[in-house]
Amino acid sequence: MTSRANRKGAYEIPIDPKIADLFRGALRNLRLELRTHTVGKVKTYNPANQTAIIEVEILQVFKDLGTLPTALDPAPLQVQPAIKLFDIPVYFPRTSSGYVEFPVNPGDTGELHIQDRTLQKWLDIGIATDPLTSFTHALADSVFHPGLVFDKSSVKRPTDMTATVLDGTALVKIGANATEFGTLALSLQNYLVKLFGAAGVVPTDGGAAFKSNLVSLVAGGPGILPPTPPIGGLAVTSPVGAAAKKALVE
């Protein structure tokens, strides 16, 4: 087992160790070998198969057995270069009924969840399977969950306690054939302005003329109205069809 050390204190083995010191050191080494979670940073991302090259952000520290201890440095250490992991699956919430995903860019950070046995065969066939290999808690068998950021990251903002926030630096799409929401919203706003403007209001009739005109316009109205904006990527000839007309009448 690799000899590793904490930076100071209780895990240093004395020159003349007692058996309790040896057990404590062995237990420390075992804990360091048992990988469960750590922080990672994206180096590259493959959107086609949703895998990434991830750099492990928490570095390994080894006892430097080649350097003599001194009064200033009684336990010399070597900080190892960052480990790179290849073909790591990137997690997004997903079921057979729907999913949420977002762009993943180099430099994005998150949490690596290390599996207790290898994932490879399960990823290949998707059913209960014998892992075949004897590896346990190996960094290579990680799943990357994007989203964990450091405290001063520009991405980290105070939580809005009054609303659910959905934000994106480029587009926010809703639906598999989604239309860019900003364009859709502006198109819908312009449509409604023209629709209500054309409906007309007759004073003192309690809104009867406005309601009647509105239903007629929705049903196919004059050519001055723009076509209904697409919803979910599909062209819709009437805003919401019969249901809309029924609601307007009632």
N, C-alpha and C positions, 0 to 999 in steps of 0.2 A: 504494500500500500504506500502511496506517495507520502513523503514526509512534508507536512504543511504546518504552519504555525500562525497563531493569532499575532497581532503586532506587538503585544506586550502582555505580561502578567501570567495568569493562572495556567496557561497552556505550554509554557516553557518547561522543558525537561531539565531538572537539576543535573549537575555533574555527577552526583552520587544519588540516583533516583531510588525512591521506594517503589514498591509494587503498585501503590495507589497512584503515583505519578505516571507510571507506564500505562495503567488502565485509563487514566484521564486523557493522556495523549492519544491512545488508540481510539477512544470514543470520539475525540475531537476529529481525528482523521476520518472516521466513519461518517460522521455528520457532514463533513465537507464533501465527501464522495457521493452522498445521497442527494442528488439534484432534484429539486421540486419546482421552483419558480425563480426567475431572475429577469433582469431588464435587458431589452434588446433594441437595436436601432437598424432600420432598413437601409441596406446598401443598394440593392436593386429589387424590383418587383416585376413579376410576370403576370399581367392581368388575364392571360389566356387560361392558365391553370391555377391561378391564385396561390402562387408560391413565391418565396422571397429568399434572397441571401440576407441573413441577419447577423449583425455583429453584437456579441455579448458585451454589455456595458459594464458589468461588475467584473473587475479583473481578478485573476487568480494571483495569490501571493504565496511564494514558496520560501522556505528557510534556505538561506544561502550557505550551503555547507562548505563552499570554497573560500569563504572570507572569515578571518579570525575575528572573534568578538573583541570589542574594545569597551572602555568605560563609557564612551559617548554612544556606542551602538552595540549593546550587549547581545542583541539577537539580529544579526544581519539578514536582510530579506531581499528577494528578487520579485519585482512586480512583472508579471508576464504580459506579453502583447495580447490584445483583444482577440478572442476566438471568433472565427467566421463559421457560420452554419449555412449549409446549402440546401436548397429545395425544401424549405420549411413551409408547411401549410399556413395560410393566413386565415384567421377565423372571422366570419361574418355571421350575424344571426340569420338563420335560414331554416325553413321547413318545406314540406311538399306544397304548402299553400302560399308561401310568400317569402320575401327576403329583404334585408337592408344591406346595402354595400356602399362604399365610398372610395374615392381615389386614394391610393397608397403611394407615397413619394419617397425617394431617398432622403434620409434624415428623420423620417417619422419614427417615433418611439412607441414602445408598448411593452407588454409583459409576455415572456416566454413561459408557457406551461409545459413542463417536462413530463412525458408519459412514463408510467412505471414499467411498461414493456413496449417493444417496438410497434410502431403504427403501420409499417410499410405494407404488409400483406392486407390488412384491413382496408387501407386506402385503395388498394388495387381492386378488391372484390366487394367490399361493403357489407360483409356478413360476419357472424361470429367465427373466429379463426384462431388457430394455434399460432403464436408469434414466431415459432420456429427457432429464433436465436435466443441466446441466454442473456443478452444485455438487459440491464435494469437501470432506470433513471438516467439514461444517456442523453446528453445535450442534443445529439443529432435527432432524437425522437421528441422534438418539441413542436408545439403549435403556437404561433405568434398571434397575440390579441392586441391589435393596435389601439392606442388611446391613452396609455399611461404617459404623462409628461412631467418634466421637472417643474419645480415651483415657480420659476421665473420665466417659463416658456410663454411666448407671445400667443400661443394657442389657448392657454389656460385663462379663462375668464370667470368672474364671480357667477355663481348659479343664479339665474332668474327664478325667484321663488313664486312668481305670479303667473308663469306661463311655461308651456313646453316649447323648447326652442329647437328648430331644425334649420341648420345654416350650412352653407357651402360657399367656397371661394369662387366657384364658377357657376354651375347649374345645379338646381335641385329638381330631380325628376320624380314624378309619382306615377307608377304604372310601367309595365314592361315596354309599352310603345309610347312612352311619355313625351309630351311637348314641354319645351322649356317654360317654366311657370311664369316668369316675368312677362314674356311675350303673350302668353295666354291670358294673364290677368289684365294687361293693357287692352288686348283685343276685346275681352269680355266687357271691360269698362266702357269702351267706345260704343260697343253694341248696345249696352243698356242705356247709355245717354241718348242715342238716337231713337231707341225703342220707346222710351218714356216721353221723349220730346215729341214723337210723332203721334202718340196716343191721344193727346189733347185732354183738356179738362173743361167740363161745363159747370159753371157755378150753380149752386143750389140743387143739383140733381143727386147729391149724395155719392158721387163717384161712379154712377151707373154708366155714363158715356165713356169715361176713362177705362172702366173695366171691360166694356164691350169692345172698344177699339183695340185694347191691349190683346184681347183674345184673338181678334182678327189678324193683328200684325204677327202674333206668334204663329198663327196657322199658315202664314205665307205672305202676308203684308206687302206693302208697296216696295218697289225696287230701290228706294233710297236707303233701305236698311242693308248693312253689310251681312255677308253670310255668317252663320253662327261659328264662333271659333272652334277649332278641333279640341276634343277632350280625350285625353289618354291616347293621342296619336290617331284617332279615328275621326273622319269628317262627319259631322252631325248636321242634318238639314234643318232640324227644328230643335230649339234649345233643350227641351226635355220631353217633347212629344205630348201625348195625351195626358200624361201625369201632370205636366206643367199647366196645360189648359184647365184641367179639372181643379187644380189647386187655385188657379187665378179666379175661376168662376166662384168657387166656394169661399 
